């Protein structure tokens, strides 16, 4: 191997080593520091949007629904995620529109919803009250769904309906970017606020 060839070889090796060092600095140093810094700048979101009570106890996440079944509480959408709202088993039921099991389940949910909320047997029921979301983890219900449950919750807690409706308004999240989707009521935050009412 000639001297010129050796110089070219070492020149290429030096270029490869420099490229490796530069990529290591960027990918293993600068990038992680920037991502960590952004995570700390938006700590609430990066840590899972956790809801922590006044005693420092984590009560849940604003992003993941929880099951509430007592008459004193607003009820969330049905969930097919694991045993219900299991974040490790996020999924819908995967039942199609021709499924008899789905039709029977919805019919039962409609009857239960009407019965629980003192509605007439032919009263319209919001779709989100009787069907699950695709993830099974949706923390929101529609404003209409919350309004239909307000009378039951107010009666069970001995509160004025107007006070419960004011809380519904307070915990209603606007559509994303102001126009994507519909407004939704965060059930966990609303129920925790109700528990804090004297």
C-alpha positions as CSV (number, residue, x, y, z in Angstrom):
1,X,0.0,0.0,0.0
2,X,1.5,3.3,-1.1
3,X,2.0,6.4,1.1
4,X,-0.8,8.3,-0.8
5,X,-3.2,5.4,-0.3
6,X,-2.3,5.2,3.4
7,X,-3.0,9.0,3.8
8,X,-6.4,8.6,2.1
9,X,-7.2,5.6,4.3
10,X,-6.4,7.5,7.5
11,X,-8.2,10.5,6.2
12,X,-11.4,8.5,5.8
13,X,-11.0,6.8,9.2
14,X,-10.5,10.2,10.8
15,X,-13.7,11.5,9.0
16,X,-15.6,8.4,10.2
17,X,-14.4,8.8,13.8
18,X,-15.3,12.5,13.8
19,X,-18.8,11.9,12.4
20,X,-19.3,9.2,15.1
21,X,-18.2,11.5,17.8
22,X,-20.4,14.4,16.5
23,X,-23.4,12.1,16.3
24,X,-22.8,10.7,19.7
25,X,-22.6,14.3,21.2
26,X,-25.8,15.3,19.4
27,X,-27.8,12.1,19.9
28,X,-26.5,11.1,23.3
29,X,-25.9,14.5,24.8
30,X,-27.7,17.5,23.3
31,X,-30.9,15.9,22.3
32,X,-31.6,14.2,25.7
33,X,-30.9,17.4,27.5
34,X,-33.3,19.4,25.3
35,X,-36.0,16.7,25.7
36,X,-35.5,16.6,29.5
37,X,-35.6,20.4,29.6
38,X,-38.9,20.5,27.7
39,X,-40.3,17.8,29.9
40,X,-39.5,19.9,33.0
41,X,-40.8,23.1,31.4
42,X,-44.2,21.2,30.9
43,X,-43.9,19.0,33.9
44,X,-47.6,18.4,34.4
45,X,-48.1,17.1,30.9
46,X,-44.9,15.2,30.8
47,X,-45.7,13.4,34.1
48,X,-49.1,12.2,32.9
49,X,-51.4,15.2,33.8
50,X,-51.8,13.7,37.3
51,X,-54.5,14.9,39.7
52,X,-53.1,15.3,43.2
53,X,-55.4,16.1,46.1
54,X,-54.6,18.5,49.0
55,X,-53.0,15.6,50.9
56,X,-50.6,14.9,48.1
57,X,-52.4,11.7,47.1
58,X,-52.5,10.9,43.4
59,X,-56.2,10.5,42.5
60,X,-55.8,9.7,38.8
61,X,-55.0,11.4,35.5
62,X,-56.9,14.0,33.6
63,X,-56.3,11.9,30.5
64,X,-57.6,8.5,31.7
65,X,-61.2,7.8,32.8
66,X,-62.1,6.0,35.9
67,X,-65.1,3.9,36.8
68,X,-67.8,5.5,39.0
69,X,-71.0,3.6,39.7
70,X,-72.6,5.2,42.8
71,X,-75.7,7.3,42.4
72,X,-73.8,10.2,44.1
73,X,-71.3,10.4,41.2
74,X,-71.4,11.2,37.5
75,X,-70.9,8.1,35.5
76,X,-68.3,7.9,32.7
77,X,-68.7,6.2,29.3
78,X,-68.7,2.4,29.2
79,X,-65.2,0.9,28.8
80,X,-64.0,-2.3,27.2
81,X,-60.4,-1.7,28.3
82,X,-59.5,-4.7,30.5
83,X,-61.8,-4.7,33.5
84,X,-62.7,-1.1,32.6
85,X,-60.4,1.9,32.2
86,X,-57.3,-0.3,32.4
87,X,-54.6,1.7,30.7
88,X,-52.5,-1.4,30.1
89,X,-55.3,-2.9,28.1
90,X,-56.5,0.0,26.1
91,X,-59.1,-1.1,23.5
92,X,-62.6,-0.9,22.3
93,X,-65.0,-3.9,22.1
94,X,-64.2,-4.4,18.4
95,X,-67.9,-5.4,17.9
96,X,-69.3,-4.3,14.6
97,X,-72.7,-2.8,13.7
98,X,-74.1,-6.2,12.8
99,X,-73.2,-7.7,16.1
100,X,-76.1,-8.9,18.1
101,X,-74.0,-8.8,21.3
102,X,-73.3,-5.1,20.6
103,X,-77.0,-4.3,20.0
104,X,-78.0,-6.2,23.2
105,X,-75.3,-4.4,25.2
106,X,-76.4,-0.9,24.0
107,X,-80.1,-1.7,24.6
108,X,-79.2,-2.8,28.2
109,X,-77.1,0.4,28.7
110,X,-79.9,2.6,27.4
111,X,-82.4,1.0,29.8
112,X,-80.0,1.3,32.7
113,X,-79.2,4.9,31.9
114,X,-82.9,5.8,31.7
115,X,-83.7,4.0,35.0
116,X,-80.7,5.5,36.9
117,X,-81.5,9.0,35.8
118,X,-85.3,8.9,36.1
119,X,-85.9,9.4,32.4
120,X,-89.0,8.2,30.5
121,X,-88.7,4.9,28.8
122,X,-88.6,6.6,25.4
123,X,-86.4,9.5,26.3
124,X,-83.4,10.1,24.0
125,X,-80.1,9.0,25.4
126,X,-76.7,10.5,24.4
127,X,-74.6,8.1,22.4
128,X,-71.6,8.5,24.7
129,X,-73.7,7.3,27.7
130,X,-74.2,3.9,26.2
131,X,-71.2,3.3,23.9
132,X,-67.5,3.1,24.7
133,X,-64.7,5.1,23.1
134,X,-62.2,3.4,20.8
135,X,-59.5,3.4,23.5
136,X,-61.9,2.6,26.4
137,X,-60.1,5.3,28.4
138,X,-62.0,8.4,27.5
139,X,-62.1,10.7,30.6
140,X,-64.9,12.9,29.2
141,X,-68.6,12.7,28.7
142,X,-70.7,15.0,26.6
143,X,-72.2,18.1,28.1
144,X,-75.7,16.7,27.3
145,X,-74.8,13.4,29.2
146,X,-73.6,15.4,32.2
147,X,-76.8,17.6,32.2
148,X,-79.0,14.5,32.2
149,X,-77.2,13.1,35.2
150,X,-77.1,16.4,37.2
151,X,-80.6,16.0,38.8
152,X,-79.7,12.5,40.1
153,X,-76.4,13.7,41.5
154,X,-77.9,16.8,43.1
155,X,-80.7,14.8,44.7
156,X,-78.3,12.2,46.1
157,X,-75.9,14.8,47.5
158,X,-78.6,17.2,48.8
159,X,-77.3,20.0,46.6
160,X,-79.1,22.5,44.4
161,X,-79.2,21.5,40.7
162,X,-77.9,24.9,39.8
163,X,-74.8,24.3,41.9
164,X,-74.1,21.0,40.2
165,X,-74.7,22.6,36.8
166,X,-72.2,25.3,37.7
167,X,-69.6,22.6,38.5
168,X,-70.4,20.9,35.2
169,X,-69.6,24.2,33.4
170,X,-66.4,24.6,35.4
171,X,-65.1,21.2,34.4
172,X,-66.1,21.3,30.8
173,X,-63.1,21.3,28.4
174,X,-63.5,23.3,25.2
175,X,-62.9,21.6,21.8
176,X,-59.2,21.2,20.9
177,X,-57.9,24.4,19.3
178,X,-61.4,25.8,19.8
179,X,-63.0,23.9,16.9
180,X,-61.8,20.2,16.8
181,X,-64.4,17.9,18.3
182,X,-67.0,18.8,20.9
183,X,-66.8,20.2,24.4
184,X,-66.5,17.4,27.0
185,X,-66.9,17.2,30.8
186,X,-63.9,15.6,32.7
187,X,-65.7,13.1,34.9
188,X,-62.9,12.5,37.4
189,X,-62.2,16.1,38.0
190,X,-66.0,16.8,38.3
191,X,-66.5,14.0,40.8
192,X,-63.5,15.0,42.9
193,X,-64.8,18.6,43.0
194,X,-68.2,17.3,44.1
195,X,-66.5,15.3,46.9
196,X,-65.0,18.6,48.0
197,X,-68.3,20.4,48.3
198,X,-69.5,20.9,51.9
